[in-house]
């Protein structure tokens, strides 16, 4: 591990000295691996293809939840934590480094999206973007090349497993009543949470290296490292549950379809995005966000509602507005 960390620092420093222009380009690529972009991307897909947006949403939640698990399990530093000569151009990043979420998640999420594209050049373009999102994290000083390689590898494994077992899981759920489906997905979300809470408990006596703390504080004096935060784990588990409940509800009523019209699709996109942001920001301002049981509960509730809006309440509203239909 020491070899990978030292050689990773040397590579990152060399890349950061390549010129300011490359940093600007890499910041653009790294934005494509952020939560803000994922929201826009998924709502955009949702405005055209409801079923595909559900598949992508499930993939995003699963791979993000697993990324949190691996980060806590490996508890490895980021380059700018380890060496003050490395500039943090993509942070602040308060969680552990391995595996890179900007590498793992795009491989799983955009890789799944690429399998739905018909044109070969489009598939290639998506994978080129995935590659540069990962590379950007090294240049910006927030990941070692090992973090990126591990992220790509785990992302590919998750994508392969998803493609392999998705038909069987869909068939299994198709035979269940809606109440049973909801209960099963709720249990899955609780299992995902339990795994991460368990890893956090096991590492309860883990002490951050003082050098990591000092270098991170030097780069971002206003932020404090919080690598065992449960916020991300709760967000993904709750959103997965909310998405599933909404999808099961709408599917029990009929086959949902948005009208095939670019003007309608654009309006649907705007309505969907406004709904997500209003719930996210509105409930975020009202609900407590402390690191305790009450804070966890309200965060879970908030993101369950967001997921339910996307796959349930939002589509229902669009049908009422005659922008979509249920056959």
GITA-V972011 format. One record per pair of residues at least 4 apart in sequence whose ideal C-beta (glycine too) atoms are under 8 Angstrom apart, sorted by the first residue. I is the first residue (numbers start at 1). J is the second residue. If there is no record, write none. Layout:
i=[I,I]
j=[J,J]
//
This chain:
i=[1,1,2,3,4,4,4,4,5,5,5,5,5,5,6,7,7,8,8,8,8,8,8,8,9,9,9,9,9,9,10,11,11,11,12,12,12,12,12,12,12,13,13,13,13,14,15,15,15,16,16,16,16,16,16,18,18,19,20,21,22,22,23,23,23,23,24,25,26,26,26,26,26,26,26,26,27,27,27,27,27,28,29,29,29,29,29,29,30,30,30,30,30,30,30,31,31,32,32,32,32,33,33,33,33,33,33,33,33,33,34,35,36,37,38,38,38,38,39,39,39,39,40,40,41,42,42,42,42,42,42,43,43,43,43,43,43,43,44,44,45,45,45,45,45,46,46,46,46,46,46,46,47,47,47,47,47,47,48,48,48,49,50,50,50,50,50,50,50,51,52,52,52,53,53,53,54,54,54,54,55,55,55,56,56,56,56,57,57,57,57,57,57,57,58,58,58,58,59,59,59,59,59,59,59,60,60,60,60,60,61,61,61,61,61,61,62,62,62,62,62,62,63,63,63,63,63,63,63,64,64,64,64,64,65,65,65,65,65,65,65,66,66,66,66,67,67,67,67,67,67,67,68,68,68,68,68,68,69,69,69,69,69,70,70,70,70,70,71,71,71,71,71,71,71,71,72,72,72,72,72,72,72,73,74,74,74,75,75,75,75,76,76,76,76,77,77,77,77,77,77,78,78,78,78,78,78,78,78,78,78,79,79,79,79,79,79,79,79,80,80,80,80,80,80,80,80,80,80,81,81,81,81,81,81,81,82,82,82,82,83,84,84,86,87,87,88,88,88,88,88,88,88,89,89,89,89,90,90,90,90,90,91,91,91,91,91,92,92,92,92,93,93,94,94,94,94,94,94,94,95,95,95,95,96,97,97,97,97,98,98,98,98,99,99,99,99,99,99,99,100,100,100,100,100,100,100,100,101,101,102,102,102,102,102,102,102,103,103,103,103,103,103,103,103,103,103,103,103,104,104,104,104,104,104,104,105,105,106,106,106,106,106,106,106,107,107,107,107,107,107,107,107,108,108,108,108,108,109,110,110,110,110,111,111,111,111,111,111,111,112,112,112,112,113,113,114,114,114,114,115,115,117,117,117,118,119,120,121,122,123,124,125,126,127,128,129,130,131,132,133,134,134,134,134,135,135,136,137,137,137,137,138,138,138,138,143,143,143,144,145,146,147,148,149,150,151,152,153,154,155,156,157,158,159,160,161,162,165,166,167,168,169,170,171,172,173,173,176,176,176,177,178,178,178,178,179,180,181,181,181,182,182,182,182,183,184,185,185,185,185,185,185,186,186,187,188,188,189,189,189,189,189,190,190,191,192,192,192,192,192,193,193,193,193,193,194,195,196,196,196,197,197,197,198,199,200,200,200,203,206,208,208,208,208,209,210,211,212,212,213,213,214,215,216,216,216,217,217,217,229,230,230,230,231,231,232,233,234,234,234,234,234,235,235,235,236,237,237,238,238,238,238,238,238,238,238,239,239,239,239,239,240,240,241,241,241,242,242,242,242,242,242,242,242,242,242,242,243,243,243,243,243,244,244,244,245,245,245,245,245,245,246,246,246,246,246,246,246,246,246,246,247,247,247,248,249,249,250,250,250,250,250,250,250,251,251,253,254,254,255,255,256,256,256,256,256,257,257,257,257,258,258,258,258,258,258,259,259,259,259,259,260,260,261,262,263,264,264,265,266,267,267,268,268,268,268,269,270,271,271,271,271,271,271,272,272,272,273,274,275,275,275,275,275,276,276,276,276,277,278,279,279,279,279,279,280,280,280,281,282,283,283,283,283,283,284,284,287,287,287,287,288,288,288,289,289,289,290,290,291,292,293,294,295,296,297,298,299,300,301,302,303,304,305,306,307,308,308,309,309,310,311,312,313,314,315,315,316,317,318,318,319,319,319,319]
j=[5,76,6,7,8,144,145,146,9,76,77,82,144,146,10,11,145,12,79,138,144,145,146,147,13,79,82,83,86,144,14,15,138,145,16,79,86,138,139,141,144,17,83,85,86,18,22,138,139,23,86,87,89,139,141,22,139,23,24,25,26,139,27,89,139,140,28,29,30,89,90,132,135,136,139,140,31,89,90,136,140,32,33,129,132,133,135,136,34,90,102,133,136,137,140,36,37,37,106,129,133,37,101,102,103,105,106,133,136,137,38,39,40,41,42,60,105,109,43,273,276,277,44,273,45,46,53,56,57,60,310,47,53,269,272,273,276,310,48,269,49,52,53,56,113,50,53,268,269,272,310,314,258,265,266,268,269,272,52,258,265,53,54,250,256,257,258,311,315,55,56,113,116,57,310,311,58,243,247,311,59,112,166,60,109,112,113,61,239,240,243,307,310,311,62,240,243,244,63,108,109,112,158,159,162,64,105,108,109,236,65,236,237,239,240,243,66,108,158,162,236,240,67,104,105,108,109,155,158,68,101,105,232,236,69,192,196,233,236,237,240,70,104,154,158,71,99,101,104,105,151,154,72,95,196,232,233,236,73,195,196,199,233,74,98,99,150,154,75,95,96,97,98,99,101,227,96,196,199,200,203,227,228,199,96,98,99,96,203,206,227,96,97,98,147,81,82,96,97,209,212,82,88,93,96,97,141,142,143,144,147,83,86,97,138,141,142,143,144,84,86,87,88,91,141,142,215,216,219,97,209,211,212,215,216,225,86,211,212,215,215,215,218,141,141,219,92,93,140,141,142,219,220,139,140,141,142,136,137,140,141,142,140,141,142,219,220,216,219,220,223,97,142,216,223,224,225,226,227,229,226,227,229,232,227,142,143,144,147,144,146,147,150,103,104,147,150,151,153,154,104,134,137,143,147,148,150,151,105,151,106,133,134,136,137,143,151,107,133,134,137,143,147,148,149,150,151,152,155,108,150,151,152,154,155,158,109,155,110,111,129,130,133,134,155,111,130,151,152,155,156,158,159,112,155,158,159,162,113,114,126,129,130,115,126,127,130,155,156,159,116,159,162,163,117,126,122,123,126,127,123,163,122,123,126,122,123,124,125,126,127,128,129,130,131,132,133,134,135,136,137,138,148,151,152,139,148,140,142,143,147,148,143,144,145,148,147,148,151,148,149,150,151,152,153,154,155,156,157,158,159,160,161,162,163,164,165,166,169,170,171,172,173,174,175,176,181,184,180,181,184,181,182,248,249,252,183,184,185,244,248,186,244,245,248,187,188,189,240,241,244,245,248,190,241,191,192,240,193,237,238,240,241,194,237,195,196,233,236,237,240,197,230,233,234,237,198,199,200,230,233,201,230,233,202,203,204,228,230,228,228,212,213,225,227,213,214,215,216,225,217,225,218,219,220,223,225,221,223,224,291,234,291,296,235,299,236,237,238,296,299,300,303,239,299,303,240,241,300,242,299,300,301,302,303,304,307,243,303,304,306,307,244,307,245,304,307,246,303,304,305,306,307,308,309,310,311,312,247,307,308,310,311,248,307,311,249,304,307,308,311,312,250,307,308,309,310,311,312,313,314,315,251,311,312,252,253,312,254,256,311,312,315,316,326,255,256,326,326,327,326,327,315,319,324,325,326,324,325,326,327,264,265,268,318,323,324,264,265,323,324,325,264,265,265,266,267,268,323,269,270,271,323,272,318,323,324,273,274,275,314,317,318,321,323,276,310,314,277,278,279,309,310,313,314,280,306,309,310,281,282,283,302,305,306,309,284,302,306,285,286,287,298,301,302,305,289,302,298,299,301,302,294,295,298,295,298,299,294,295,295,296,297,298,299,300,301,302,303,304,305,306,307,308,309,310,311,312,313,313,314,314,315,316,317,318,319,324,320,321,323,324,323,324,325,326]
//
